[in-house]
Amino acid sequence: MNRNYILFDTPARDQLYPFTLTRPVSACRTGILTIQEKWELWLQAPCSYYTVHWLQEKYPLPEMDADSLQVLINGHLLPDAALVAAVQGMEEGYELYKDNQLIAKAIKGKDFLHPSCKRLDYHAPVLQVQLPWDFSQLNDKALRADFVKLTAGRTSAPLSSTNQVLGAGQVFVEAGAQVEFCLLNAMEGPIYIGKNALVMEGSLIRGPFALGEGAVLKMGTKVYGATSIGPNCIGGGEIKNSVIFGYSNKAHDGYLGDSVIGEWCNLGANTTNSNLKNNAGTVKVWMEAKKEAWPAGRKCGLMMGDYSRAAINTSFNTGTVVGVSCNVFGAGLTDKFIPSFAWGTGQYVLEAAFRDIAAWKELKGKSLLAADKTILRAIFERVYENMAALEIV
């Protein structure tokens, strides 16, 4: 029987603001891969998404015939051998639960919300993302697991003798990557360099670390684990325990620590974030879905949504949340919450946001799609439905 694997969002997706404004939960990255890519690697089968209506156009469901079995998997969960085996073993009409949390269900047809009649309980531990800082706080475990799965039975491309390498057995370089005159220390965790990536001379890398396909580390970059820089990003300056989803730039000096950055973002030269309060107290992060601040531990940096940019010398406060398509500038520390489509202390006009996002995408050979505009318009209407727009040109 043909199986369609579908990763579904739960209501907890709203707690992952701002990253789930523009994507399903399973399209988010922690470790080397997105959650969807992890499941596809483990299942050796494609996975699609079941998400909120304004995202479904860009992230469509598969064609479903009457005989196919739909296996729905909680998209917040990171796969491992035991969990994958349990999901693959599911038969029609069963639901799999961990305590009272739905893990997976197997049904025929398109009525995903219809309850199945037979319940199975899953007793092994699960790793999942429920809060925005989970992407960085789980990054160490996720990166190590992805490294093992991606490199199993494979041989790394050779590293040039110009490099100094510690723990060479834990360094994997994909074809086409360029690494010269760098120090790679994999004694504390693996280092993965993606296909056609470029690590410029003088870079200092301490694992665990992942650099995505086509990404670049500028000269003299200092990276501390656990850090993941996604495909087609640019990294520079000092980066520690952070995740950058893809197509974003932190190309210059400045510190990024314990942070999560979405796609198509840009941090101007000398932009720096705080990740630790001066009194070493608990960092609280604004949870927009709950309209209150939640504790995120002693260390938590910047959470920045897609398409947002920061001017040169921007200083982000501890535990700052920046929404989608923001232009951040101004003197002193930023506010700890910057809503989507903010322009300094004002607000973007939607068409101006489209224009600027399209221009940033053109820099990396991409276009702003109609489906992207649908998503951005839905976010804009949710955030600013009752607010008068400022004229930004």
RATAPE-V617221 format. One record per residue. N is the residue number from 1. RES is the residue in one small letter. SS is DSSP state (@ for helix, = for strand, . for the rest). PHI is phi in degrees with one decimal (NA if undefined). PSI is psi in whole degrees, -180 to 180 (* if undefined). Layout:
BEGIN
n->{N:N}
res->{RES:RES}
ss->{SS:SS}
phi->{PHI:PHI}
psi->{PSI:PSI}
END
This chain:
BEGIN
n->{1:2:3:4:5:6:7:8:9:10:11:12:13:14:15:16:17:18:19:20:21:22:23:24:25:26:27:28:29:30:31:32:33:34:35:36:37:38:39:40:41:42:43:44:45:46:47:48:49:50:51:52:53:54:55:56:57:58:59:60:61:62:63:64:65:66:67:68:69:70:71:72:73:74:75:76:77:78:79:80:81:82:83:84:85:86:87:88:89:90:91:92:93:94:95:96:97:98:99:100:101:102:103:104:105:106:107:108:109:110:111:112:113:114:115:116:117:118:119:120:121:122:123:124:125:126:127:128:129:130:131:132:133:134:135:136:137:138:139:140:141:142:143:144:145:146:147:148:149:150:151:152:153:154:155:156:157:158:159:160:161:162:163:164:165:166:167:168:169:170:171:172:173:174:175:176:177:178:179:180:181:182:183:184:185:186:187:188:189:190:191:192:193:194:195:196:197:198:199:200:201:202:203:204:205:206:207:208:209:210:211:212:213:214:215:216:217:218:219:220:221:222:223:224:225:226:227:228:229:230:231:232:233:234:235:236:237:238:239:240:241:242:243:244:245:246:247:248:249:250:251:252:253:254:255:256:257:258:259:260:261:262:263:264:265:266:267:268:269:270:271:272:273:274:275:276:277:278:279:280:281:282:283:284:285:286:287:288:289:290:291:292:293:294:295:296:297:298:299:300:301:302:303:304:305:306:307:308:309:310:311:312:313:314:315:316:317:318:319:320:321:322:323:324:325:326:327:328:329:330:331:332:333:334:335:336:337:338:339:340:341:342:343:344:345:346:347:348:349:350:351:352:353:354:355:356:357:358:359:360:361:362:363:364:365:366:367:368:369:370:371:372:373:374:375:376:377:378:379:380:381:382:383:384:385:386:387:388:389:390:391:392:393}
res->{m:n:r:n:y:i:l:f:d:t:p:a:r:d:q:l:y:p:f:t:l:t:r:p:v:s:a:c:r:t:g:i:l:t:i:q:e:k:w:e:l:w:l:q:a:p:c:s:y:y:t:v:h:w:l:q:e:k:y:p:l:p:e:m:d:a:d:s:l:q:v:l:i:n:g:h:l:l:p:d:a:a:l:v:a:a:v:q:g:m:e:e:g:y:e:l:y:k:d:n:q:l:i:a:k:a:i:k:g:k:d:f:l:h:p:s:c:k:r:l:d:y:h:a:p:v:l:q:v:q:l:p:w:d:f:s:q:l:n:d:k:a:l:r:a:d:f:v:k:l:t:a:g:r:t:s:a:p:l:s:s:t:n:q:v:l:g:a:g:q:v:f:v:e:a:g:a:q:v:e:f:c:l:l:n:a:m:e:g:p:i:y:i:g:k:n:a:l:v:m:e:g:s:l:i:r:g:p:f:a:l:g:e:g:a:v:l:k:m:g:t:k:v:y:g:a:t:s:i:g:p:n:c:i:g:g:g:e:i:k:n:s:v:i:f:g:y:s:n:k:a:h:d:g:y:l:g:d:s:v:i:g:e:w:c:n:l:g:a:n:t:t:n:s:n:l:k:n:n:a:g:t:v:k:v:w:m:e:a:k:k:e:a:w:p:a:g:r:k:c:g:l:m:m:g:d:y:s:r:a:a:i:n:t:s:f:n:t:g:t:v:v:g:v:s:c:n:v:f:g:a:g:l:t:d:k:f:i:p:s:f:a:w:g:t:g:q:y:v:l:e:a:a:f:r:d:i:a:a:w:k:e:l:k:g:k:s:l:l:a:a:d:k:t:i:l:r:a:i:f:e:r:v:y:e:n:m:a:a:l:e:i:v}
ss->{.:.:=:=:=:=:=:=:.:.:@:@:@:@:@:@:.:.:@:@:@:.:.:.:@:@:@:.:=:.:.:.:.:=:@:@:@:@:@:@:@:@:@:.:.:.:=:=:=:=:.:.:@:@:@:@:.:.:.:.:.:.:.:.:.:.:.:.:=:=:=:=:=:=:.:.:=:=:.:.:@:@:@:@:@:@:@:@:.:.:.:.:.:=:=:=:=:=:.:.:=:=:=:=:=:=:=:=:.:.:.:.:.:.:.:.:.:=:=:=:=:.:.:.:.:.:=:=:.:.:.:.:.:@:@:@:@:.:@:@:@:@:@:@:@:@:@:@:@:@:@:.:.:.:.:.:.:.:.:.:.:.:.:=:=:=:.:@:@:@:=:=:=:.:.:.:.:=:=:.:.:.:=:=:=:.:.:.:.:.:=:=:=:.:.:.:.:=:=:.:.:.:.:=:=:=:.:.:=:=:=:.:.:.:.:=:=:.:.:.:.:=:=:=:.:.:=:=:=:.:.:.:.:=:=:.:.:=:=:=:.:.:=:=:=:=:.:.:=:=:.:.:.:.:=:=:=:.:.:=:=:=:=:.:.:=:=:.:.:.:.:=:=:.:.:=:.:.:.:.:.:.:.:=:=:=:=:.:.:.:.:=:=:=:=:.:.:.:=:.:.:=:=:=:.:.:.:.:=:=:.:.:.:.:=:=:.:.:.:=:=:=:.:.:.:.:=:=:.:.:.:.:=:.:.:.:=:=:.:.:.:=:=:.:.:=:=:.:.:@:@:@:@:@:@:@:@:@:@:@:@:@:.:.:.:.:.:.:.:@:@:@:@:@:@:@:@:@:@:@:@:@:@:@:.:.:.:.:.:.:.:.:.}
phi->{NA:-67.2:-115.8:-106.2:-92.2:-127.7:-91.1:-106.6:-82.6:-105.1:-57.4:-67.7:-57.7:-64.8:-76.3:-96.9:-52.3:-94.1:-71.0:-91.0:-65.2:-114.4:-160.0:-66.1:-56.1:-74.2:-89.0:-83.1:-109.7:-147.7:80.0:-82.2:-113.4:-72.2:-62.9:-60.1:-62.1:-61.9:-63.1:-64.7:-65.8:-70.6:-81.9:54.4:-156.6:-69.2:-126.4:-114.8:-125.1:-121.9:-141.8:-69.7:-61.4:-76.2:-100.9:-66.7:-63.1:-79.3:-121.0:-77.7:-79.4:-78.5:-66.9:-124.6:-90.8:-65.4:-95.1:-80.5:-100.2:-93.3:-104.8:-91.9:-123.8:-59.6:-73.0:-83.3:-93.0:-92.7:-74.0:-143.3:-59.7:-67.1:-66.7:-62.9:-61.1:-65.6:-68.2:-65.3:-85.9:-72.5:-113.3:-55.5:90.4:-109.2:-120.7:-112.9:-123.5:-110.3:56.8:-108.6:-98.4:-71.0:-95.1:-162.4:-150.0:-125.8:-141.1:-104.3:88.5:-110.1:-84.2:-65.6:-85.3:-68.6:-68.7:-79.5:-94.6:-122.5:-108.0:-116.9:-108.9:-109.1:-107.8:-74.0:-67.2:-127.1:-110.6:-147.9:-102.2:-126.1:-133.1:-61.1:-79.4:-61.3:-60.1:-87.3:-71.1:-93.8:-64.0:-60.4:-64.3:-65.9:-66.5:-61.7:-65.1:-62.4:-59.6:-60.8:-69.1:-70.6:-100.9:-58.4:72.9:-115.9:-115.5:-66.3:-63.2:-68.1:-97.6:-60.8:-70.3:-71.8:-89.6:-106.4:-126.6:-112.6:72.2:-57.4:-66.5:-106.9:-114.1:-128.1:-118.8:-79.7:-58.8:85.6:-73.4:-121.1:-139.3:-137.0:54.7:-125.2:-111.2:-119.8:-113.6:-103.2:-68.3:-100.0:169.0:-69.7:-125.4:-121.0:-114.3:-75.1:-56.6:59.8:-77.6:-129.5:-110.7:-73.7:-59.3:85.8:-72.1:-116.7:-124.1:-120.0:-72.4:-72.8:-151.0:-135.9:-119.3:-75.1:-58.0:72.0:-83.3:-133.0:-106.1:-71.7:-58.4:73.9:-65.6:-114.0:-122.8:-110.4:-73.8:-94.1:-126.6:-126.0:-114.9:-74.4:-61.2:59.2:-92.8:-124.4:-116.7:-161.0:74.6:-122.0:-133.0:-142.7:43.7:-132.3:-125.1:-116.6:-62.7:170.7:60.6:-111.3:-123.6:-129.6:-90.9:-126.6:-59.5:127.2:-109.8:-126.4:-136.9:50.4:-126.9:-131.7:-121.2:-73.9:-94.1:60.3:-100.5:-143.9:-105.4:-65.3:-53.0:68.3:-64.5:-141.0:-117.9:-89.0:-123.0:-145.8:-70.0:-63.2:-98.4:57.9:-84.1:-69.5:-82.2:-110.3:-119.2:-69.1:-104.1:-60.7:-65.5:-103.7:57.3:-158.0:-93.3:-116.3:-70.6:-125.0:93.1:-78.5:-124.4:-158.6:-101.1:-106.0:-113.7:-121.6:-77.4:-56.8:66.7:-96.8:-134.5:-123.7:-69.3:-57.2:64.8:-67.6:-115.8:-88.2:-67.7:-61.2:65.2:-79.6:-114.7:-117.5:-75.3:-89.4:55.3:-105.4:-112.6:-98.5:-157.7:138.0:-81.3:76.0:-66.8:-71.7:-61.9:-81.7:-136.1:-119.8:-71.0:-55.8:67.4:-73.5:-125.5:58.3:-95.3:-109.4:-137.5:-66.0:-80.6:-58.4:-64.2:-67.9:-62.9:-56.6:-59.9:-72.4:-63.8:-60.0:-65.1:-65.9:-66.1:-61.3:-61.9:-117.0:72.5:-118.3:-124.4:-82.4:-84.4:-59.0:-65.6:-63.8:-64.1:-58.2:-65.0:-63.8:-64.0:-64.1:-65.8:-59.2:-66.8:-67.1:-81.8:-120.1:-56.7:-111.5:-115.9:-77.4:-79.2:-88.9:-82.4:-108.9:-124.9}
psi->{133:136:133:119:123:123:119:147:147:170:-22:-7:-32:-24:-10:18:140:2:-31:5:-34:3:159:162:-45:-5:1:157:134:138:-147:-35:162:166:-40:-46:-35:-49:-40:-37:-43:-43:-18:44:151:152:140:-171:144:110:-168:157:-35:-11:-17:-27:-44:-28:75:160:160:167:134:115:171:-25:-8:150:126:117:106:132:135:115:-4:-12:139:129:151:178:-44:-43:-42:-42:-40:-41:-44:-26:0:142:164:135:6:148:142:127:144:109:-119:16:128:124:-46:161:154:119:164:152:-171:2:77:-27:-10:129:140:162:-13:130:135:146:138:126:-13:158:153:150:128:158:124:-19:152:-32:-6:-32:-37:-37:-26:0:-34:-53:-43:-40:-44:-43:-43:-41:-47:-46:-42:-33:-3:126:11:161:132:148:151:147:139:148:-7:-16:153:124:130:131:50:-31:-14:17:127:127:124:163:140:-8:148:123:116:140:47:163:121:117:104:19:-29:-5:160:158:125:124:118:170:132:19:161:121:108:160:145:0:142:117:127:120:171:140:143:133:121:173:131:6:164:136:124:168:134:17:140:119:128:143:163:119:137:124:116:-178:141:27:167:128:145:170:-134:127:134:132:54:159:126:118:-52:150:21:160:126:75:-8:180:159:163:134:115:139:47:162:125:131:-157:152:36:161:125:116:166:135:11:136:146:151:139:3:128:153:-23:9:25:-179:131:133:137:135:126:100:-36:-27:-10:41:162:137:148:139:18:-175:-25:121:128:-119:133:109:126:170:150:14:149:150:137:167:146:20:136:107:131:164:131:35:140:125:129:-157:140:54:146:103:122:162:163:152:-173:144:163:157:-13:123:112:159:144:22:142:98:-122:4:-153:139:143:140:-44:-33:-37:-45:-45:-47:-38:-43:-40:-41:-39:-37:-29:-25:26:23:167:155:114:161:-38:-35:-42:-39:-45:-48:-39:-40:-40:-45:-44:-36:-42:-40:27:-39:20:141:134:145:146:105:128:*}
END
